[in-house]
Amino acid sequence: MSVAELIQRKINDRLSPSRLEVIDESHLHAGHAGAREGGESHFRLHVVADQFEGLSRVARQRLINDILREELTGPIHALAMKTLTPDEAAAAEAAS
């Protein structure tokens, strides 16, 4: 199973998000510190989940970090994320 697939599985299992995008940006970091041969070291996430309701941005990111704790000590070198509630995602979509 690829790292991206593992990320998807773990987040889906724990949060059942209404939207989940896992983008492997490793190719943008080739040759830099933390870049692994074959990629799968730098990811960007876009997660929309009801479980984020009432949580601060930092608390949402901590939740994702807890879910991916094992991967963050191994194959994942960098993880950028956008975490929204369904209402926030709808408002952002309407504004664009």
C-alpha positions as CSV (number, residue, x, y, z in Angstrom):
1,M,0.0,0.0,0.0
2,S,1.3,3.4,-0.9
3,V,1.8,6.1,1.7
4,A,-1.0,8.2,0.1
5,E,-3.4,5.2,0.3
6,L,-2.4,4.7,3.9
7,I,-3.2,8.3,4.7
8,Q,-6.5,8.0,3.0
9,R,-7.5,4.8,4.8
10,K,-6.5,6.1,8.2
11,I,-8.3,9.5,7.8
12,N,-11.4,7.8,6.3
13,D,-11.6,5.3,9.1
14,R,-11.2,7.8,11.8
15,L,-13.1,10.9,10.5
16,S,-15.4,9.7,7.7
17,P,-14.8,13.0,5.9
18,S,-17.2,14.3,3.3
19,R,-14.2,15.3,1.3
20,L,-10.6,14.1,1.4
21,E,-7.8,15.0,-1.0
22,V,-4.4,13.6,-0.5
23,I,-1.9,15.3,-2.9
24,D,1.7,14.0,-3.1
25,E,3.9,17.0,-3.6
26,S,7.2,15.1,-3.2
27,H,8.2,15.8,-6.8
28,L,8.4,19.5,-5.8
29,H,11.0,18.6,-3.2
30,A,13.3,16.2,-5.0
31,G,16.9,16.7,-3.9
32,H,15.9,18.6,-0.8
33,A,16.3,17.4,2.8
34,G,13.7,14.8,3.8
35,A,12.9,13.9,0.2
36,R,12.9,10.1,-0.2
37,E,13.9,8.1,-3.3
38,G,10.7,7.4,-5.1
39,G,8.8,10.2,-3.4
40,E,5.9,9.9,-1.0
41,S,7.5,12.1,1.6
42,H,5.7,15.5,1.2
43,F,1.9,15.7,1.2
44,R,-0.9,18.3,1.1
45,L,-4.3,17.4,2.6
46,H,-7.7,18.9,2.1
47,V,-10.1,17.5,4.6
48,V,-13.8,18.4,5.2
49,A,-15.3,16.7,8.2
50,D,-18.1,17.2,10.8
51,Q,-15.6,16.2,13.5
52,F,-13.9,19.6,13.1
53,E,-16.9,21.5,14.3
54,G,-16.0,23.5,17.4
55,L,-12.3,22.8,17.1
56,S,-9.7,25.5,16.4
57,R,-7.4,25.2,13.4
58,V,-4.6,24.0,15.6
59,A,-6.8,21.4,17.3
60,R,-7.9,20.1,13.9
61,Q,-4.3,19.8,12.7
62,R,-3.4,18.0,16.0
63,L,-6.2,15.6,15.3
64,I,-4.8,14.8,11.9
65,N,-1.3,14.5,13.3
66,D,-2.5,12.1,15.9
67,I,-4.2,9.9,13.3
68,L,-1.0,9.9,11.2
69,R,1.5,9.8,14.1
70,E,3.2,6.6,12.9
71,E,3.7,7.9,9.4
72,L,4.9,11.3,10.6
73,T,7.8,9.5,12.3
74,G,8.6,7.5,9.2
75,P,7.8,8.1,5.6
76,I,6.1,11.5,5.8
77,H,8.6,14.4,6.0
78,A,6.2,17.3,5.5
79,L,2.4,17.6,5.8
80,A,0.4,20.7,4.8
81,M,-3.3,20.6,5.5
82,K,-6.5,22.5,5.1
83,T,-9.2,21.4,7.5
84,L,-12.7,22.6,7.2
85,T,-16.2,21.8,8.5
86,P,-18.8,21.2,5.8
87,D,-20.3,24.6,6.5
88,E,-16.9,26.3,6.1
89,A,-16.3,24.4,2.9
90,A,-19.7,25.4,1.5
91,A,-19.0,29.1,2.4
92,A,-15.6,28.9,0.8
93,E,-17.0,27.4,-2.4
94,A,-19.8,30.0,-2.6
95,A,-17.2,32.8,-2.2
96,S,-15.1,31.6,-5.1
